[in-house]
Amino acid sequence: MPVCYIFGSGEYGVQWPRMGQGDLIIAADGGYAQLEVRGVIPHLLVGDFDSLGYVPAHPHIVRHPAAKDDTDTALAIREGWARGLREFHIYGGMGGRLDHTLANLQLLVGLAQQGGAGFLVGEQAVATALTAGALRFPAGYQGTLSVFAAGGPAEGVTLTGLRYPLREGRLTGGVPLGVSNEFLGAPAGITVEEGTVLALWQPQPELPLPEHHPKGM
């Protein structure tokens, strides 16, 4: 399935996507500068362009006023969703202002609750949200994995292939039970029966991102 790649103006790590011909590339405001440095021409530019400081000469621009309710990343997701994309990989959406990072984590939750899948790829962490389904990590992952309830309690949470397994547990927003688990190098997974979780782990540039499997598949 095609992926919508969104590039923001936050921090970038060594992990850079391998974009396919059918994927949609969107620059969210200052993310255009990151693409320009790498010689990548986006299909679409979105935002108020206060971070970039100018409006590029590009044939496909969706410009918004600076006084708006949505962030530039949220507007970019909306454009991708309207074009039929349901998987979103967001780069440059972490670091800098903490409130923007938190806003982007909330966008992951919103995507998951609508039946989509989003990944927020930063310099020190990668994050995704999962609603009533499974997340499958391939073999080879190392480092820590933290899982948090998002938007209410998460029921029937099962963690496999990790140092500290969990079977049909309950995660709540007030107790960080799922923080700092560890990959063992084997295939690993997160399953949620009800509710939504946020999962964060360290970037693994040489490995593919985990696969989302909605409940029932």
PyMOL commands that set and color helices and strands:
alter all, ss='L'
color gray80, all
select helices_A, chain A and resi 31-37+72-82+98-113
alter helices_A, ss='H'
color red, helices_A
select strands_A, chain A and resi 4-7+24-28+44-47+61-63+87-91+117-121+126-137+144-149+154-160+166-171+178-182+188-201+211-214
alter strands_A, ss='S'
color yellow, strands_A
deselect
rebuild
show_as cartoon
